[in-house]
Amino acid sequence: MHYSVTIIDGFKSGGSPHLDTQLERLGAIIATYEEKLRIEFDVHYPVGEEPDYFEDYEFEEGKGWGIWHNPDGKWDYWKIGGRYRGLFIVKPGTPDSDYYLSDSDWDSGPLPRGVILADICYKKDIDMEAMVIRDKERRAANWKEAEEKAYLPPSWYGIKKGATKEEHINDPTPPVRTYAYLDENGWRERGFLFQSEKDEVESQKLWSEKFMAWFDALDPIQILTIVDCHI
């Protein structure tokens, strides 16, 4: 599963949005959330029992057969941008040195033309109005495709159950919101905690409010980076 994460630069304002300075900082920040870190040992077969297969299990003296893991693990690999390349739109006139857009890769989707896109930028340079317009255009295109391909469920196109065309296009989800964010207080994510569609909609709403409260409180010269995580 891929998901997007907003990470603030070194948990402090200022710095440079260039890739060479960001990779080292981000690597140190996100490292503690690597899934494969050997932090805790979960016993699956106590001493005296043996597993049906041994591919994933290790034996620890006095404990038995089990698996080492990181209880705080969130990813097995990550990259800047990735499937979320160009999520930020920056304001016209922003100096080239003040934002960074990763190179296109096999998992990068098509990007809109006529705007300046970034994976790393200062908060103050984000063009929220342009991002809202982009999201509305995307949702309108999704609605049209859903009408043309009626054999697929509306949820395939991100259309909420019972939503009208106008409600879908004008969905209030903040354009900068990601699945998770990471700052000096640790990792925060929406999570998939709900089963019913009604609860799912409510969880999206609550996460949007929490994310935007965090985002709005950030210093204008805070650098933000969009990271594509896989688990």
N, C-alpha and C positions, 0 to 999 in steps of 0.2 A: 504494500500500500504506500502510495506517495501522499505527502501532505506538506502544506506550506507553513513556514515559521518566520516570524519577524524577529531579528536579533539586533539589539542596539550595540553600537560600536564600543567594545571594550568597557561597557558599563560607565562610560563617561562621554561628555560632549567634546566636540572638536576632532582633530585628527584629519586623515585623508581618506577619501572614498575610493582610492585606487586599489586595484586587486592585490598588488604585491604586498601592501600593508595590511589589507583585510584578512587574507588567508591565514597568516600567522595568528592574528588576534582571534579570529573566529574559531580556528582549530583548538586553541587553548580554552575558549569559552564553552564550546560544545562537547569537548572531549569526555567529560564526566558522564555524559548521557549515551555513550556507546553501549549498545546492547551486549556485546561480547566481553565486556570487562568482567574479570573473575572477582566478584564482590561477595556473593552468597552462594552456598552450596545447598541445593534442594535434593533431599534424599527421596528417590523413587522406589528403591529396593533396599531395605535394611540388611545389615550383616546377616548372612545365612541364606539370603535369597539371591537369585540371579535373574537379570532381565532376559526377555525373550530374544532381544537383539542388543548388540553392543555399540552400534554406530555412534550414538549421541551420548552415551553414558561413560562416566569415569568412576573409578573406585577410590574412595577415601578411607584410609584406615580408621576403624572404630565407628564409621558412619554407614558405609555401604555404597551402593551404586546410585549415582545421581548426575545432576547437571549443574555446572557453575554458570551463574548469570549475574546481571546487574539489575537490581530491583528498580533502579531509576532509569533503565535503558529505554531510549526513545528511537534509536536509529541504528541501522547497520551500514548505511552510507549516506552521504549528503553532498550537495554541490550548491554553489551560488547560482541562482536563477533556475536552471533546469526546466521543468515543466511550467514553472511560474516566471520564466524569463520575461522581463519587461512589465512586471506588475505595476511598478510605479511609472506615472507620467510626471515629468518635471516641467516647470514653467518655461515658456519661451525666453531665450536670452540667458539661461543658466550656463555658466562657463563649462566647457568640456571637462575641465579638471575637477569639477565639483560633483560629478556623477559617473557611474560605471554601468555598462551593459555587457553582460557575458556574451561570448560567441555562441552562435546558433549550434545546436547539437541535435542528435537524432530524436530526442524527446521534447524538443522545443516546438511549440505550435506556431502558426502564422501570427504575425504582429501587425497592428494597425499602422497605417501610414499617416504622415502629416503631423505627428507629435514626437516629442523627445521621450524615449523610454529609458528606464534604468532599473537595475537590480540593487544598486547601492546609491544612496543620495542623502542629502541633509533633509530633515523634516521640513524646514522652511521652504524648500524648493519644490515640494510635492504640489502638483496642480490638481487639487481635489475636484474642482468643477469639471475639468477635462476627464477625470477618471469616472465621475458619475455619468457623464455623457457616453463614454465608451461602454460602461456596463449596461446602460439602457439600450444602446445599439446592439449589443451582444444578445440581450434577452429578447429583443424584437426579432432578431434573426433566428434565435432558438424557437420562438413561438411559430414562426413561419415554417420552419423545418418540421416541427412537430405536427403541424396541420398537413404537410405534404406526406409525412410518413406516419400515418395514423396507426399503423400496426405496432408501433413502439409506445410504451406507456409514457405519459407526460413527464413523470419523474425522471425519465432518461435525459430530459432536456432541462432539468432543474425546475420544472413547473410544479408548484405546490398543488395539492389536491383541492379542487374546487375554485382555484384562482381564475379570475377573468384575465383577458389579454392585458387590460390596462393595469390591473393589480400586479401582474407578473412583470411587465416592463418597468413599472415604477416601484419595484421591490426596494424597501428602505435599507437593505443590507449595506453597510459601509464598504466602499470600494477598496479600502486599504486593509480590511480585516483579513487575518489569516487564521489557520486552524490553531496555531499556538504562538506564543511569544516567549522570549528569554531575556531576562535582565538580571540585575544584581540580586533580586529576590528569588531567583530561580525560574524554573520552567512552569508555564501555565498553559493549559490547553482546554478546549471545549470538551473533548471526549465524546464517546458514543455510549451514553449512559441510559438512553431512553429507547423504548421499544415501539410505542405507538407513533403514528405520524403526527398526531396532535402534540405529543410531548416533544417530538423532534423539532417541530416548528417553534415551540416555546423555548427549547434549549438554544436554538439558533438566535432567537431574540435576546435572551439573557446574555449569551456570549458576546453578541454585538455590543451590548451596553457596557459590559466589563472591558472588552478590548478597547473601545473608543474612550472610556474613562482613562485607561492607561495611556493610550496614544495622545490624547489631548493634553495630558500632564507632562509630556516629554518636552525638554528644552528645544527651542526652534533650531539650534545648531547641533542637535543630536543626529548622528549618522545612523541610518537604518539599512539593514541588509535583508533581502529576501532569500531564504534558503529552501531548497527542495530536499526534504528528508524522506528516506525510505525505511520501512520496517517490515 
